[in-house]
Amino acid sequence: MNASRRASADGLYVGLISGTSMDGVDAVLVRIEDGGIQHLGALTHPYPEELRRDLHRTILPQARLDLATFSRLHVEVGASFAEAVGSLLTCTGTSASQIAAIGSHGQTVYHAPLGAHPYTLQIGNPATIAARSGVVTVADFRAMDVAYGGEGAPLVPGFHAWVLSHSTDSRVILNIGGIANLSLLPAGSSVPLLGYDTGPGNCLMDAWCARHRGTAFDADGAWAGSGTPDEALLQELLKAPYYSVPPPKSTGRETFNLDYLDGVLAMPAFARLSPADVQATLLRLTVETIARDIRRPGQDVASGVFVCGGGARNGQLMAALSTRLSPLPVTTTAALGLDPDMVEASAFAWFAWMRLSGRPVPLTTGTGQRALLLGCVYEPTPGYAAV
């Protein structure tokens, strides 16, 4: 990293991510300096419908991608990320020349950090983003962590600690996306104590809702609220091996998907359950697995739990969490000044800033606490137009 770039790293950044819902790209414009982060604009750029369907097909357990399809999707997703940047800059009245860098998470299509040859795969060609936006793009943040024995997920606890830790209060930051993950932030520290995936967040509820209601998600948890949770089904779902693995750990749709759910529901005892009852039970599963990890013995979470991600907009889920964790306060990161919908995108803007500053990111995934320089830098060439 050259000295001139390190000296000029403070400035405007764009953060990009598409989560396990695969609906589109969250984009945020921020100003980052040593003193903190200022949010200047945000939007969600939907994927084209055909691309969204193709992406959902890639994560089916039986999916087999030929190289041509994989390569096409890699570029298509990159193009959608670049379009998200263009839309964000237009709506905020910002020019590309004002942006120090884009931090792009990409779109996860497979996560397998354990085994003889561990890997985690995110698509969304960074070269496409850089060429079409004309902005330096930093991407591929997870691979280095996996190469050094980590799991590559979740990466965000370091950002949570940098922006949300408190001098006297210990906090839990809970991201409920497709998968739920938490960050334990000790009082007075800028380094997370621990961060890991607890299990399904919205992914099973979303998939079940799409199958039976034809919608991408259960708005405000209303359908779950119309059903009755089944205790026997909940206890069977809680037998999934992932829950007995000690943290830190990570998971994804490779483990928690409709095939997994259908295997449990095939048991005769659950044949009588209505789809709404199953949805209500899946909501309970998310709540119970999160609560068990937050209540893990020895964890100091005195000041409360702050939720971000799509789950923060699910009233039924938030109410159930509040009840299950009472008297521990449960609210959203809005109470700390961060829009719960844009925390993850902001984190990847921060990762880009860290990379251009030459600073290693504190990590807690897989092999304990450490700090690594994350991300690869893609620089556009002036005077050339993108294809």
Secondary structure as GFF3:
##gff-version 3
##sequence-region A 1 387
A	DSSP	alpha_helix	3	7	.	.	.	ID=ss1
A	DSSP	beta_strand	11	18	.	.	.	ID=ss2
A	DSSP	beta_strand	24	33	.	.	.	ID=ss3
A	DSSP	beta_strand	36	46	.	.	.	ID=ss4
A	DSSP	alpha_helix	49	58	.	.	.	ID=ss5
A	DSSP	alpha_helix	67	92	.	.	.	ID=ss6
A	DSSP	three_ten_helix	96	98	.	.	.	ID=ss7
A	DSSP	beta_strand	99	112	.	.	.	ID=ss8
A	DSSP	beta_strand	119	123	.	.	.	ID=ss9
A	DSSP	alpha_helix	126	133	.	.	.	ID=ss10
A	DSSP	beta_strand	137	139	.	.	.	ID=ss11
A	DSSP	alpha_helix	142	147	.	.	.	ID=ss12
A	DSSP	alpha_helix	157	164	.	.	.	ID=ss13
A	DSSP	beta_strand	171	176	.	.	.	ID=ss14
A	DSSP	beta_strand	179	185	.	.	.	ID=ss15
A	DSSP	beta_strand	194	200	.	.	.	ID=ss16
A	DSSP	alpha_helix	203	213	.	.	.	ID=ss17
A	DSSP	three_ten_helix	219	221	.	.	.	ID=ss18
A	DSSP	alpha_helix	222	226	.	.	.	ID=ss19
A	DSSP	alpha_helix	231	237	.	.	.	ID=ss20
A	DSSP	three_ten_helix	241	244	.	.	.	ID=ss21
A	DSSP	alpha_helix	258	265	.	.	.	ID=ss22
A	DSSP	three_ten_helix	268	270	.	.	.	ID=ss23
A	DSSP	alpha_helix	275	294	.	.	.	ID=ss24
A	DSSP	beta_strand	305	308	.	.	.	ID=ss25
A	DSSP	three_ten_helix	310	313	.	.	.	ID=ss26
A	DSSP	alpha_helix	315	325	.	.	.	ID=ss27
A	DSSP	beta_strand	330	332	.	.	.	ID=ss28
A	DSSP	three_ten_helix	333	336	.	.	.	ID=ss29
A	DSSP	alpha_helix	343	356	.	.	.	ID=ss30
A	DSSP	beta_strand	361	363	.	.	.	ID=ss31
A	DSSP	beta_strand	370	372	.	.	.	ID=ss32
A	DSSP	beta_strand	376	378	.	.	.	ID=ss33
###
